[in-house]
Amino acid sequence: MQAIQTKFLGATNTKGARIKAFCAAGSVIHDFGYEDECQYTHAAIKLLKKLGWNKKIAGHGCIKNGDYVFILSN
C-alpha cells in the first residue's frame, strides 16, 4: 500500500499556485483554488482517479515539512 503526499507549489511569474500530489506510482498537479479548504484532498483524489485506484482516503495528517500525507483503504 502506498500513501499519497501533497506539496504546495507557490505561484510563479507564469503559473498560479498549485498542489502536487505524488506517490511511487505517479504524480499530478492540481491548480490551487481559493474557494474551499480541501484543496490538498482534491489533489489526492485527482491522483487516485488518474492512477485508476479504487480506494478511499482513510485519514490524513501534516508532516514536519508542512506537506500533507493521505492514507488509503479499500
PQR file of N, CA, C, O and H, with PARSE charges and radii, in Angstrom:
ATOM      1  N   MET A   1       0.847  -1.184   0.000 -0.4000 1.5000
ATOM      2  CA  MET A   1       0.000   0.000   0.000 -0.0000 2.0000
ATOM      3  C   MET A   1       0.885   1.238   0.000  0.5500 1.7000
ATOM      4  O   MET A   1       1.936   1.274   0.640 -0.5500 1.4000
ATOM      5  N   GLN A   2       0.450   2.220  -0.710 -0.4000 1.5000
ATOM      6  CA  GLN A   2       1.185   3.473  -0.796 -0.0000 2.0000
ATOM      7  C   GLN A   2       0.377   4.597  -0.157  0.5500 1.7000
ATOM      8  O   GLN A   2      -0.853   4.561  -0.121 -0.5500 1.4000
ATOM      9  H   GLN A   2      -0.404   2.191  -1.230  0.4000 1.0000
ATOM     10  N   ALA A   3       1.082   5.570   0.334 -0.4000 1.5000
ATOM     11  CA  ALA A   3       0.457   6.794   0.823 -0.0000 2.0000
ATOM     12  C   ALA A   3       0.631   7.863  -0.244  0.5500 1.7000
ATOM     13  O   ALA A   3       1.568   7.804  -1.040 -0.5500 1.4000
ATOM     14  H   ALA A   3       2.081   5.600   0.305  0.4000 1.0000
ATOM     15  N   ILE A   4      -0.258   8.828  -0.263 -0.4000 1.5000
ATOM     16  CA  ILE A   4      -0.157   9.958  -1.188 -0.0000 2.0000
ATOM     17  C   ILE A   4       0.308  11.169  -0.402  0.5500 1.7000
ATOM     18  O   ILE A   4      -0.258  11.501   0.639 -0.5500 1.4000
ATOM     19  H   ILE A   4      -1.019   8.877   0.384  0.4000 1.0000
ATOM     20  N   GLN A   5       1.326  11.817  -0.898 -0.4000 1.5000
ATOM     21  CA  GLN A   5       1.849  13.033  -0.272 -0.0000 2.0000
ATOM     22  C   GLN A   5       1.493  14.218  -1.151  0.5500 1.7000
ATOM     23  O   GLN A   5       1.549  14.123  -2.377 -0.5500 1.4000
ATOM     24  H   GLN A   5       1.786  11.548  -1.744  0.4000 1.0000
ATOM     25  N   THR A   6       1.127  15.340  -0.530 -0.4000 1.5000
ATOM     26  CA  THR A   6       0.799  16.549  -1.287 -0.0000 2.0000
ATOM     27  C   THR A   6       1.689  17.695  -0.825  0.5500 1.7000
ATOM     28  O   THR A   6       1.999  17.827   0.359 -0.5500 1.4000
ATOM     29  H   THR A   6       1.082  15.417   0.467  0.4000 1.0000
ATOM     30  N   LYS A   7       2.091  18.518  -1.784 -0.4000 1.5000
ATOM     31  CA  LYS A   7       3.015  19.614  -1.517 -0.0000 2.0000
ATOM     32  C   LYS A   7       2.504  20.885  -2.203  0.5500 1.7000
ATOM     33  O   LYS A   7       2.103  20.850  -3.366 -0.5500 1.4000
ATOM     34  H   LYS A   7       1.839  18.411  -2.746  0.4000 1.0000
ATOM     35  N   PHE A   8       2.520  21.993  -1.483 -0.4000 1.5000
ATOM     36  CA  PHE A   8       2.111  23.279  -2.040 -0.0000 2.0000
ATOM     37  C   PHE A   8       3.230  23.833  -2.913  0.5500 1.7000
ATOM     38  O   PHE A   8       4.393  23.850  -2.509 -0.5500 1.4000
ATOM     39  H   PHE A   8       2.846  22.021  -0.538  0.4000 1.0000
ATOM     40  N   LEU A   9       2.872  24.286  -4.114 -0.4000 1.5000
ATOM     41  CA  LEU A   9       3.811  24.935  -5.028 -0.0000 2.0000
ATOM     42  C   LEU A   9       3.353  26.373  -5.207  0.5500 1.7000
ATOM     43  O   LEU A   9       2.275  26.625  -5.745 -0.5500 1.4000
ATOM     44  H   LEU A   9       1.927  24.272  -4.443  0.4000 1.0000
ATOM     45  N   GLY A  10       4.152  27.292  -4.766 -0.4000 1.5000
ATOM     46  CA  GLY A  10       3.788  28.705  -4.833 -0.0000 2.0000
ATOM     47  C   GLY A  10       3.688  29.227  -6.258  0.5500 1.7000
ATOM     48  O   GLY A  10       4.195  28.616  -7.198 -0.5500 1.4000
ATOM     49  H   GLY A  10       5.028  27.087  -4.328  0.4000 1.0000
ATOM     50  N   ALA A  11       3.035  30.354  -6.398 -0.4000 1.5000
ATOM     51  CA  ALA A  11       2.861  30.986  -7.708 -0.0000 2.0000
ATOM     52  C   ALA A  11       4.200  31.473  -8.257  0.5500 1.7000
ATOM     53  O   ALA A  11       5.102  31.849  -7.508 -0.5500 1.4000
ATOM     54  H   ALA A  11       2.623  30.851  -5.634  0.4000 1.0000
ATOM     55  N   THR A  12       4.300  31.455  -9.587 -0.4000 1.5000
ATOM     56  CA  THR A  12       5.478  31.983 -10.279 -0.0000 2.0000
ATOM     57  C   THR A  12       5.027  33.137 -11.165  0.5500 1.7000
ATOM     58  O   THR A  12       3.874  33.562 -11.095 -0.5500 1.4000
ATOM     59  H   THR A  12       3.568  31.150 -10.195  0.4000 1.0000
ATOM     60  N   ASN A  13       5.923  33.639 -11.989 -0.4000 1.5000
ATOM     61  CA  ASN A  13       5.556  34.714 -12.913 -0.0000 2.0000
ATOM     62  C   ASN A  13       4.584  34.247 -13.986  0.5500 1.7000
ATOM     63  O   ASN A  13       3.846  35.056 -14.548 -0.5500 1.4000
ATOM     64  H   ASN A  13       6.859  33.293 -12.045  0.4000 1.0000
ATOM     65  N   THR A  14       4.578  32.941 -14.277 -0.4000 1.5000
ATOM     66  CA  THR A  14       3.739  32.432 -15.364 -0.0000 2.0000
ATOM     67  C   THR A  14       2.641  31.478 -14.919  0.5500 1.7000
ATOM     68  O   THR A  14       1.725  31.207 -15.697 -0.5500 1.4000
ATOM     69  H   THR A  14       5.178  32.284 -13.820  0.4000 1.0000
ATOM     70  N   LYS A  15       2.698  30.958 -13.690 -0.4000 1.5000
ATOM     71  CA  LYS A  15       1.717  29.989 -13.211 -0.0000 2.0000
ATOM     72  C   LYS A  15       1.205  30.398 -11.844  0.5500 1.7000
ATOM     73  O   LYS A  15       1.931  30.978 -11.036 -0.5500 1.4000
ATOM     74  H   LYS A  15       3.442  31.178 -13.058  0.4000 1.0000
ATOM     75  N   GLY A  16      -0.061  30.085 -11.601 -0.4000 1.5000
ATOM     76  CA  GLY A  16      -0.641  30.339 -10.288 -0.0000 2.0000
ATOM     77  C   GLY A  16      -0.212  29.288  -9.281  0.5500 1.7000
ATOM     78  O   GLY A  16       0.536  28.369  -9.616 -0.5500 1.4000
ATOM     79  H   GLY A  16      -0.651  29.614 -12.257  0.4000 1.0000
ATOM     80  N   ALA A  17      -0.681  29.420  -8.052 -0.4000 1.5000
ATOM     81  CA  ALA A  17      -0.373  28.446  -7.008 -0.0000 2.0000
ATOM     82  C   ALA A  17      -0.951  27.090  -7.390  0.5500 1.7000
ATOM     83  O   ALA A  17      -2.021  27.004  -7.993 -0.5500 1.4000
ATOM     84  H   ALA A  17      -1.288  30.167  -7.780  0.4000 1.0000
ATOM     85  N   ARG A  18      -0.233  26.039  -7.033 -0.4000 1.5000
ATOM     86  CA  ARG A  18      -0.637  24.675  -7.365 -0.0000 2.0000
ATOM     87  C   ARG A  18      -0.334  23.753  -6.196  0.5500 1.7000
ATOM     88  O   ARG A  18       0.365  24.128  -5.255 -0.5500 1.4000
ATOM     89  H   ARG A  18       0.636  26.109  -6.543  0.4000 1.0000
ATOM     90  N   ILE A  19      -0.869  22.544  -6.270 -0.4000 1.5000
ATOM     91  CA  ILE A  19      -0.552  21.494  -5.318 -0.0000 2.0000
ATOM     92  C   ILE A  19      -0.130  20.277  -6.122  0.5500 1.7000
ATOM     93  O   ILE A  19      -0.810  19.876  -7.067 -0.5500 1.4000
ATOM     94  H   ILE A  19      -1.437  22.239  -7.034  0.4000 1.0000
ATOM     95  N   LYS A  20       0.996  19.693  -5.740 -0.4000 1.5000
ATOM     96  CA  LYS A  20       1.460  18.462  -6.376 -0.0000 2.0000
ATOM     97  C   LYS A  20       1.115  17.303  -5.458  0.5500 1.7000
ATOM     98  O   LYS A  20       1.490  17.301  -4.285 -0.5500 1.4000
ATOM     99  H   LYS A  20       1.548  20.018  -4.973  0.4000 1.0000
ATOM    100  N   ALA A  21       0.402  16.318  -5.988 -0.4000 1.5000
ATOM    101  CA  ALA A  21       0.118  15.075  -5.280 -0.0000 2.0000
ATOM    102  C   ALA A  21       0.992  14.001  -5.900  0.5500 1.7000
ATOM    103  O   ALA A  21       1.041  13.868  -7.123 -0.5500 1.4000
ATOM    104  H   ALA A  21       0.098  16.319  -6.940  0.4000 1.0000
ATOM    105  N   PHE A  22       1.687  13.227  -5.060 -0.4000 1.5000
ATOM    106  CA  PHE A  22       2.605  12.235  -5.609 -0.0000 2.0000
ATOM    107  C   PHE A  22       2.740  11.020  -4.706  0.5500 1.7000
ATOM    108  O   PHE A  22       2.501  11.080  -3.500 -0.5500 1.4000
ATOM    109  H   PHE A  22       1.647  13.335  -4.066  0.4000 1.0000
ATOM    110  N   CYS A  23       3.129   9.919  -5.329 -0.4000 1.5000
ATOM    111  CA  CYS A  23       3.452   8.671  -4.646 -0.0000 2.0000
ATOM    112  C   CYS A  23       4.411   7.929  -5.569  0.5500 1.7000
ATOM    113  O   CYS A  23       4.783   8.457  -6.617 -0.5500 1.4000
ATOM    114  H   CYS A  23       3.323   9.870  -6.309  0.4000 1.0000
ATOM    115  N   ALA A  24       4.813   6.730  -5.206 -0.4000 1.5000
ATOM    116  CA  ALA A  24       5.765   5.979  -6.019 -0.0000 2.0000
ATOM    117  C   ALA A  24       5.192   5.638  -7.402  0.5500 1.7000
ATOM    118  O   ALA A  24       5.951   5.464  -8.356 -0.5500 1.4000
ATOM    119  H   ALA A  24       4.511   6.301  -4.355  0.4000 1.0000
ATOM    120  N   ALA A  25       3.874   5.541  -7.517 -0.4000 1.5000
ATOM    121  CA  ALA A  25       3.242   5.156  -8.779 -0.0000 2.0000
ATOM    122  C   ALA A  25       3.051   6.310  -9.754  0.5500 1.7000
ATOM    123  O   ALA A  25       2.798   6.064 -10.933 -0.5500 1.4000
ATOM    124  H   ALA A  25       3.257   5.682  -6.743  0.4000 1.0000
ATOM    125  N   GLY A  26       3.161   7.559  -9.310 -0.4000 1.5000
ATOM    126  CA  GLY A  26       2.979   8.683 -10.211 -0.0000 2.0000
ATOM    127  C   GLY A  26       2.673   9.971  -9.471  0.5500 1.7000
ATOM    128  O   GLY A  26       2.723  10.035  -8.243 -0.5500 1.4000
ATOM    129  H   GLY A  26       3.367   7.758  -8.352  0.4000 1.0000
ATOM    130  N   SER A  27       2.352  11.001 -10.257 -0.4000 1.5000
ATOM    131  CA  SER A  27       2.061  12.310  -9.669 -0.0000 2.0000
ATOM    132  C   SER A  27       1.091  13.077 -10.553  0.5500 1.7000
ATOM    133  O   SER A  27       0.858  12.723 -11.709 -0.5500 1.4000
ATOM    134  H   SER A  27       2.311  10.949 -11.255  0.4000 1.0000
ATOM    135  N   VAL A  28       0.533  14.136  -9.982 -0.4000 1.5000
ATOM    136  CA  VAL A  28      -0.389  15.010 -10.698 -0.0000 2.0000
ATOM    137  C   VAL A  28      -0.274  16.402 -10.084  0.5500 1.7000
ATOM    138  O   VAL A  28       0.017  16.548  -8.897 -0.5500 1.4000
ATOM    139  H   VAL A  28       0.722  14.424  -9.043  0.4000 1.0000
ATOM    140  N   ILE A  29      -0.506  17.417 -10.908 -0.4000 1.5000
ATOM    141  CA  ILE A  29      -0.518  18.804 -10.446 -0.0000 2.0000
ATOM    142  C   ILE A  29      -1.971  19.281 -10.442  0.5500 1.7000
ATOM    143  O   ILE A  29      -2.697  19.103 -11.419 -0.5500 1.4000
ATOM    144  H   ILE A  29      -0.743  17.298 -11.872  0.4000 1.0000
ATOM    145  N   HIS A  30      -2.379  19.887  -9.333 -0.4000 1.5000
ATOM    146  CA  HIS A  30      -3.743  20.390  -9.164 -0.0000 2.0000
ATOM    147  C   HIS A  30      -3.668  21.903  -8.987  0.5500 1.7000
ATOM    148  O   HIS A  30      -2.948  22.393  -8.118 -0.5500 1.4000
ATOM    149  H   HIS A  30      -1.789  20.032  -8.539  0.4000 1.0000
ATOM    150  N   ASP A  31      -4.412  22.646  -9.812 -0.4000 1.5000
ATOM    151  CA  ASP A  31      -4.447  24.104  -9.664 -0.0000 2.0000
ATOM    152  C   ASP A  31      -5.098  24.451  -8.324  0.5500 1.7000
ATOM    153  O   ASP A  31      -6.170  23.942  -7.996 -0.5500 1.4000
ATOM    154  H   ASP A  31      -4.997  22.248 -10.519  0.4000 1.0000
ATOM    155  N   PHE A  32      -4.452  25.307  -7.567 -0.4000 1.5000
ATOM    156  CA  PHE A  32      -4.947  25.679  -6.246 -0.0000 2.0000
ATOM    157  C   PHE A  32      -6.139  26.604  -6.393  0.5500 1.7000
ATOM    158  O   PHE A  32      -6.065  27.635  -7.061 -0.5500 1.4000
ATOM    159  H   PHE A  32      -3.582  25.720  -7.833  0.4000 1.0000
ATOM    160  N   GLY A  33      -7.238  26.223  -5.762 -0.4000 1.5000
ATOM    161  CA  GLY A  33      -8.440  27.046  -5.767 -0.0000 2.0000
ATOM    162  C   GLY A  33      -8.657  27.615  -4.381  0.5500 1.7000
ATOM    163  O   GLY A  33      -8.487  26.912  -3.385 -0.5500 1.4000
ATOM    164  H   GLY A  33      -7.298  25.385  -5.219  0.4000 1.0000
ATOM    165  N   TYR A  34      -9.024  28.854  -4.312 -0.4000 1.5000
ATOM    166  CA  TYR A  34      -9.191  29.508  -3.012 -0.0000 2.0000
ATOM    167  C   TYR A  34     -10.626  29.413  -2.495  0.5500 1.7000
ATOM    168  O   TYR A  34     -10.950  30.002  -1.464 -0.5500 1.4000
ATOM    169  H   TYR A  34      -9.163  29.424  -5.122  0.4000 1.0000
ATOM    170  N   GLU A  35     -11.490  28.675  -3.204 -0.4000 1.5000
ATOM    171  CA  GLU A  35     -12.899  28.644  -2.829 -0.0000 2.0000
ATOM    172  C   GLU A  35     -13.199  27.755  -1.626  0.5500 1.7000
ATOM    173  O   GLU A  35     -14.215  27.963  -0.962 -0.5500 1.4000
ATOM    174  H   GLU A  35     -11.226  28.197  -4.041  0.4000 1.0000
ATOM    175  N   ASP A  36     -12.360  26.780  -1.325 -0.4000 1.5000
ATOM    176  CA  ASP A  36     -12.594  25.960  -0.131 -0.0000 2.0000
ATOM    177  C   ASP A  36     -11.273  25.512   0.482  0.5500 1.7000
ATOM    178  O   ASP A  36     -10.201  25.761  -0.069 -0.5500 1.4000
ATOM    179  H   ASP A  36     -11.535  26.610  -1.864  0.4000 1.0000
ATOM    180  N   GLU A  37     -11.367  24.859   1.611 -0.4000 1.5000
ATOM    181  CA  GLU A  37     -10.175  24.494   2.381 -0.0000 2.0000
ATOM    182  C   GLU A  37      -9.662  23.087   2.076  0.5500 1.7000
ATOM    183  O   GLU A  37      -8.682  22.654   2.682 -0.5500 1.4000
ATOM    184  H   GLU A  37     -12.238  24.657   2.058  0.4000 1.0000
ATOM    185  N   CYS A  38     -10.285  22.377   1.172 -0.4000 1.5000
ATOM    186  CA  CYS A  38      -9.971  20.966   0.920 -0.0000 2.0000
ATOM    187  C   CYS A  38      -9.071  20.760  -0.297  0.5500 1.7000
ATOM    188  O   CYS A  38      -9.112  19.690  -0.904 -0.5500 1.4000
ATOM    189  H   CYS A  38     -11.082  22.729   0.679  0.4000 1.0000
ATOM    190  N   GLN A  39      -8.277  21.728  -0.662 -0.4000 1.5000
ATOM    191  CA  GLN A  39      -7.503  21.645  -1.894 -0.0000 2.0000
ATOM    192  C   GLN A  39      -6.501  20.485  -1.892  0.5500 1.7000
ATOM    193  O   GLN A  39      -6.272  19.872  -2.935 -0.5500 1.4000
ATOM    194  H   GLN A  39      -8.243  22.597  -0.169  0.4000 1.0000
ATOM    195  N   TYR A  40      -5.904  20.178  -0.739 -0.4000 1.5000
ATOM    196  CA  TYR A  40      -4.964  19.057  -0.663 -0.0000 2.0000
ATOM    197  C   TYR A  40      -5.695  17.734  -0.880  0.5500 1.7000
ATOM    198  O   TYR A  40      -5.176  16.831  -1.537 -0.5500 1.4000
ATOM    199  H   TYR A  40      -6.091  20.676   0.108  0.4000 1.0000
ATOM    200  N   THR A  41      -6.892  17.625  -0.329 -0.4000 1.5000
ATOM    201  CA  THR A  41      -7.706  16.424  -0.526 -0.0000 2.0000
ATOM    202  C   THR A  41      -8.118  16.295  -1.982  0.5500 1.7000
ATOM    203  O   THR A  41      -8.091  15.194  -2.531 -0.5500 1.4000
ATOM    204  H   THR A  41      -7.313  18.359   0.205  0.4000 1.0000
ATOM    205  N   HIS A  42      -8.499  17.398  -2.621 -0.4000 1.5000
ATOM    206  CA  HIS A  42      -8.873  17.378  -4.037 -0.0000 2.0000
ATOM    207  C   HIS A  42      -7.703  16.884  -4.891  0.5500 1.7000
ATOM    208  O   HIS A  42      -7.899  16.118  -5.834 -0.5500 1.4000
ATOM    209  H   HIS A  42      -8.521  18.293  -2.175  0.4000 1.0000
ATOM    210  N   ALA A  43      -6.500  17.321  -4.561 -0.4000 1.5000
ATOM    211  CA  ALA A  43      -5.315  16.891  -5.308 -0.0000 2.0000
ATOM    212  C   ALA A  43      -5.078  15.395  -5.131  0.5500 1.7000
ATOM    213  O   ALA A  43      -4.752  14.703  -6.096 -0.5500 1.4000
ATOM    214  H   ALA A  43      -6.341  17.943  -3.795  0.4000 1.0000
ATOM    215  N   ALA A  44      -5.239  14.889  -3.907 -0.4000 1.5000
ATOM    216  CA  ALA A  44      -5.057  13.456  -3.655 -0.0000 2.0000
ATOM    217  C   ALA A  44      -6.095  12.631  -4.410  0.5500 1.7000
ATOM    218  O   ALA A  44      -5.763  11.590  -4.978 -0.5500 1.4000
ATOM    219  H   ALA A  44      -5.504  15.451  -3.123  0.4000 1.0000
ATOM    220  N   ILE A  45      -7.339  13.082  -4.423 -0.4000 1.5000
ATOM    221  CA  ILE A  45      -8.401  12.381  -5.156 -0.0000 2.0000
ATOM    222  C   ILE A  45      -8.128  12.404  -6.653  0.5500 1.7000
ATOM    223  O   ILE A  45      -8.369  11.413  -7.343 -0.5500 1.4000
ATOM    224  H   ILE A  45      -7.609  13.928  -3.962  0.4000 1.0000
ATOM    225  N   LYS A  46      -7.632  13.513  -7.156 -0.4000 1.5000
ATOM    226  CA  LYS A  46      -7.289  13.623  -8.581 -0.0000 2.0000
ATOM    227  C   LYS A  46      -6.222  12.584  -8.943  0.5500 1.7000
ATOM    228  O   LYS A  46      -6.288  11.982 -10.014 -0.5500 1.4000
ATOM    229  H   LYS A  46      -7.436  14.319  -6.597  0.4000 1.0000
ATOM    230  N   LEU A  47      -5.241  12.370  -8.061 -0.4000 1.5000
ATOM    231  CA  LEU A  47      -4.215  11.358  -8.316 -0.0000 2.0000
ATOM    232  C   LEU A  47      -4.809   9.960  -8.261  0.5500 1.7000
ATOM    233  O   LEU A  47      -4.460   9.115  -9.085 -0.5500 1.4000
ATOM    234  H   LEU A  47      -5.187  12.860  -7.190  0.4000 1.0000
ATOM    235  N   LEU A  48      -5.692   9.699  -7.314 -0.4000 1.5000
ATOM    236  CA  LEU A  48      -6.356   8.393  -7.252 -0.0000 2.0000
ATOM    237  C   LEU A  48      -7.072   8.085  -8.565  0.5500 1.7000
ATOM    238  O   LEU A  48      -6.968   6.977  -9.090 -0.5500 1.4000
ATOM    239  H   LEU A  48      -5.976  10.385  -6.645  0.4000 1.0000
ATOM    240  N   LYS A  49      -7.794   9.065  -9.089 -0.4000 1.5000
ATOM    241  CA  LYS A  49      -8.520   8.871 -10.346 -0.0000 2.0000
ATOM    242  C   LYS A  49      -7.563   8.657 -11.513  0.5500 1.7000
ATOM    243  O   LYS A  49      -7.804   7.802 -12.365 -0.5500 1.4000
ATOM    244  H   LYS A  49      -7.878   9.966  -8.662  0.4000 1.0000
ATOM    245  N   LYS A  50      -6.479   9.429 -11.556 -0.4000 1.5000
ATOM    246  CA  LYS A  50      -5.503   9.287 -12.641 -0.0000 2.0000
ATOM    247  C   LYS A  50      -4.892   7.887 -12.658  0.5500 1.7000
ATOM    248  O   LYS A  50      -4.689   7.306 -13.724 -0.5500 1.4000
ATOM    249  H   LYS A  50      -6.283  10.123 -10.863  0.4000 1.0000
ATOM    250  N   LEU A  51      -4.603   7.354 -11.479 -0.4000 1.5000
ATOM    251  CA  LEU A  51      -3.985   6.036 -11.376 -0.0000 2.0000
ATOM    252  C   LEU A  51      -4.996   4.901 -11.508  0.5500 1.7000
ATOM    253  O   LEU A  51      -4.610   3.740 -11.645 -0.5500 1.4000
ATOM    254  H   LEU A  51      -4.768   7.827 -10.613  0.4000 1.0000
ATOM    255  N   GLY A  52      -6.282   5.226 -11.467 -0.4000 1.5000
ATOM    256  CA  GLY A  52      -7.317   4.206 -11.590 -0.0000 2.0000
ATOM    257  C   GLY A  52      -7.463   3.341 -10.349  0.5500 1.7000
ATOM    258  O   GLY A  52      -7.922   2.201 -10.430 -0.5500 1.4000
ATOM    259  H   GLY A  52      -6.595   6.169 -11.355  0.4000 1.0000
ATOM    260  N   TRP A  53      -7.074   3.883  -9.202 -0.4000 1.5000
ATOM    261  CA  TRP A  53      -7.175   3.133  -7.950 -0.0000 2.0000
ATOM    262  C   TRP A  53      -8.575   3.262  -7.382  0.5500 1.7000
ATOM    263  O   TRP A  53      -9.101   4.369  -7.264 -0.5500 1.4000
ATOM    264  H   TRP A  53      -6.702   4.808  -9.136  0.4000 1.0000
ATOM    265  N   ASN A  54      -9.176   2.146  -7.032 -0.4000 1.5000
ATOM    266  CA  ASN A  54     -10.498   2.134  -6.421 -0.0000 2.0000
ATOM    267  C   ASN A  54     -10.329   2.118  -4.903  0.5500 1.7000
ATOM    268  O   ASN A  54     -10.672   1.132  -4.250 -0.5500 1.4000
ATOM    269  H   ASN A  54      -8.748   1.247  -7.127  0.4000 1.0000
ATOM    270  N   LYS A  55      -9.813   3.185  -4.350 -0.4000 1.5000
ATOM    271  CA  LYS A  55      -9.524   3.312  -2.921 -0.0000 2.0000
ATOM    272  C   LYS A  55     -10.206   4.565  -2.377  0.5500 1.7000
ATOM    273  O   LYS A  55     -10.599   5.454  -3.132 -0.5500 1.4000
ATOM    274  H   LYS A  55      -9.534   3.986  -4.880  0.4000 1.0000
ATOM    275  N   LYS A  56     -10.333   4.613  -1.084 -0.4000 1.5000
ATOM    276  CA  LYS A  56     -10.860   5.795  -0.404 -0.0000 2.0000
ATOM    277  C   LYS A  56      -9.803   6.320   0.557  0.5500 1.7000
ATOM    278  O   LYS A  56      -8.942   5.569   1.013 -0.5500 1.4000
ATOM    279  H   LYS A  56     -10.013   3.891  -0.471  0.4000 1.0000
ATOM    280  N   ILE A  57      -9.871   7.590   0.855 -0.4000 1.5000
ATOM    281  CA  ILE A  57      -8.950   8.189   1.811 -0.0000 2.0000
ATOM    282  C   ILE A  57      -9.443   7.842   3.217  0.5500 1.7000
ATOM    283  O   ILE A  57     -10.559   8.191   3.601 -0.5500 1.4000
ATOM    284  H   ILE A  57     -10.571   8.200   0.484  0.4000 1.0000
ATOM    285  N   ALA A  58      -8.589   7.148   3.978 -0.4000 1.5000
ATOM    286  CA  ALA A  58      -8.951   6.719   5.326 -0.0000 2.0000
ATOM    287  C   ALA A  58      -8.544   7.757   6.376  0.5500 1.7000
ATOM    288  O   ALA A  58      -9.133   7.814   7.455 -0.5500 1.4000
ATOM    289  H   ALA A  58      -7.682   6.865   3.667  0.4000 1.0000
ATOM    290  N   GLY A  59      -7.559   8.558   6.065 -0.4000 1.5000
ATOM    291  CA  GLY A  59      -7.100   9.563   7.010 -0.0000 2.0000
ATOM    292  C   GLY A  59      -5.988  10.390   6.411  0.5500 1.7000
ATOM    293  O   GLY A  59      -5.447  10.057   5.357 -0.5500 1.4000
ATOM    294  H   GLY A  59      -7.080   8.512   5.188  0.4000 1.0000
ATOM    295  N   HIS A  60      -5.651  11.474   7.091 -0.4000 1.5000
ATOM    296  CA  HIS A  60      -4.574  12.332   6.614 -0.0000 2.0000
ATOM    297  C   HIS A  60      -3.940  13.055   7.793  0.5500 1.7000
ATOM    298  O   HIS A  60      -4.500  13.121   8.887 -0.5500 1.4000
ATOM    299  H   HIS A  60      -6.091  11.744   7.948  0.4000 1.0000
ATOM    300  N   GLY A  61      -2.773  13.587   7.536 -0.4000 1.5000
ATOM    301  CA  GLY A  61      -2.076  14.343   8.563 -0.0000 2.0000
ATOM    302  C   GLY A  61      -0.993  15.196   7.938  0.5500 1.7000
ATOM    303  O   GLY A  61      -0.625  15.012   6.777 -0.5500 1.4000
ATOM    304  H   GLY A  61      -2.319  13.533   6.647  0.4000 1.0000
ATOM    305  N   CYS A  62      -0.492  16.124   8.718 -0.4000 1.5000
ATOM    306  CA  CYS A  62       0.557  17.028   8.269 -0.0000 2.0000
ATOM    307  C   CYS A  62       1.890  16.525   8.806  0.5500 1.7000
ATOM    308  O   CYS A  62       2.006  16.211   9.990 -0.5500 1.4000
ATOM    309  H   CYS A  62      -0.791  16.274   9.661  0.4000 1.0000
ATOM    310  N   ILE A  63       2.893  16.448   7.941 -0.4000 1.5000
ATOM    311  CA  ILE A  63       4.210  16.018   8.379 -0.0000 2.0000
ATOM    312  C   ILE A  63       5.087  17.240   8.658  0.5500 1.7000
ATOM    313  O   ILE A  63       4.689  18.376   8.402 -0.5500 1.4000
ATOM    314  H   ILE A  63       2.799  16.703   6.979  0.4000 1.0000
ATOM    315  N   LYS A  64       6.263  16.991   9.176 -0.4000 1.5000
ATOM    316  CA  LYS A  64       7.123  18.051   9.710 -0.0000 2.0000
ATOM    317  C   LYS A  64       7.430  19.170   8.710  0.5500 1.7000
ATOM    318  O   LYS A  64       7.520  20.333   9.104 -0.5500 1.4000
ATOM    319  H   LYS A  64       6.586  16.068   9.385  0.4000 1.0000
ATOM    320  N   ASN A  65       7.591  18.844   7.435 -0.4000 1.5000
ATOM    321  CA  ASN A  65       7.947  19.864   6.444 -0.0000 2.0000
ATOM    322  C   ASN A  65       6.743  20.651   5.927  0.5500 1.7000
ATOM    323  O   ASN A  65       6.903  21.522   5.072 -0.5500 1.4000
ATOM    324  H   ASN A  65       7.518  17.899   7.115  0.4000 1.0000
ATOM    325  N   GLY A  66       5.537  20.361   6.431 -0.4000 1.5000
ATOM    326  CA  GLY A  66       4.340  21.093   6.024 -0.0000 2.0000
ATOM    327  C   GLY A  66       3.519  20.405   4.953  0.5500 1.7000
ATOM    328  O   GLY A  66       2.415  20.854   4.645 -0.5500 1.4000
ATOM    329  H   GLY A  66       5.406  19.654   7.125  0.4000 1.0000
ATOM    330  N   ASP A  67       4.027  19.335   4.383 -0.4000 1.5000
ATOM    331  CA  ASP A  67       3.259  18.565   3.403 -0.0000 2.0000
ATOM    332  C   ASP A  67       2.177  17.765   4.123  0.5500 1.7000
ATOM    333  O   ASP A  67       2.286  17.489   5.318 -0.5500 1.4000
ATOM    334  H   ASP A  67       4.923  18.970   4.634  0.4000 1.0000
ATOM    335  N   TYR A  68       1.130  17.397   3.384 -0.4000 1.5000
ATOM    336  CA  TYR A  68       0.089  16.524   3.918 -0.0000 2.0000
ATOM    337  C   TYR A  68       0.265  15.135   3.330  0.5500 1.7000
ATOM    338  O   TYR A  68       0.672  14.984   2.178 -0.5500 1.4000
ATOM    339  H   TYR A  68       1.041  17.621   2.413  0.4000 1.0000
ATOM    340  N   VAL A  69      -0.045  14.119   4.132 -0.4000 1.5000
ATOM    341  CA  VAL A  69       0.038  12.732   3.699 -0.0000 2.0000
ATOM    342  C   VAL A  69      -1.334  12.101   3.895  0.5500 1.7000
ATOM    343  O   VAL A  69      -1.964  12.280   4.938 -0.5500 1.4000
ATOM    344  H   VAL A  69      -0.375  14.241   5.068  0.4000 1.0000
ATOM    345  N   PHE A  70      -1.793  11.364   2.892 -0.4000 1.5000
ATOM    346  CA  PHE A  70      -3.087  10.700   2.926 -0.0000 2.0000
ATOM    347  C   PHE A  70      -2.876   9.203   2.892  0.5500 1.7000
ATOM    348  O   PHE A  70      -2.116   8.693   2.069 -0.5500 1.4000
ATOM    349  H   PHE A  70      -1.281  11.219   2.045  0.4000 1.0000
ATOM    350  N   ILE A  71      -3.560   8.488   3.801 -0.4000 1.5000
ATOM    351  CA  ILE A  71      -3.512   7.034   3.781 -0.0000 2.0000
ATOM    352  C   ILE A  71      -4.805   6.527   3.165  0.5500 1.7000
ATOM    353  O   ILE A  71      -5.848   7.176   3.252 -0.5500 1.4000
ATOM    354  H   ILE A  71      -4.177   8.902   4.469  0.4000 1.0000
ATOM    355  N   LEU A  72      -4.722   5.370   2.547 -0.4000 1.5000
ATOM    356  CA  LEU A  72      -5.824   4.847   1.752 -0.0000 2.0000
ATOM    357  C   LEU A  72      -6.368   3.552   2.346  0.5500 1.7000
ATOM    358  O   LEU A  72      -5.660   2.836   3.055 -0.5500 1.4000
ATOM    359  H   LEU A  72      -3.876   4.843   2.476  0.4000 1.0000
ATOM    360  N   SER A  73      -7.637   3.258   2.047 -0.4000 1.5000
ATOM    361  CA  SER A  73      -8.260   1.991   2.437 -0.0000 2.0000
ATOM    362  C   SER A  73      -9.110   1.517   1.276  0.5500 1.7000
ATOM    363  O   SER A  73      -9.373   2.259   0.329 -0.5500 1.4000
ATOM    364  H   SER A  73      -8.212   3.840   1.471  0.4000 1.0000
ATOM    365  N   ASN A  74      -9.531   0.276   1.369 -0.4000 1.5000
ATOM    366  CA  ASN A  74     -10.405  -0.286   0.333 -0.0000 2.0000
ATOM    367  C   ASN A  74     -11.774   0.249   0.559  0.5500 1.7000
ATOM    368  O   ASN A  74     -12.696  -0.080  -0.187 -0.5500 1.4000
ATOM    369  H   ASN A  74      -9.318  -0.326   2.138  0.4000 1.0000
TER
END
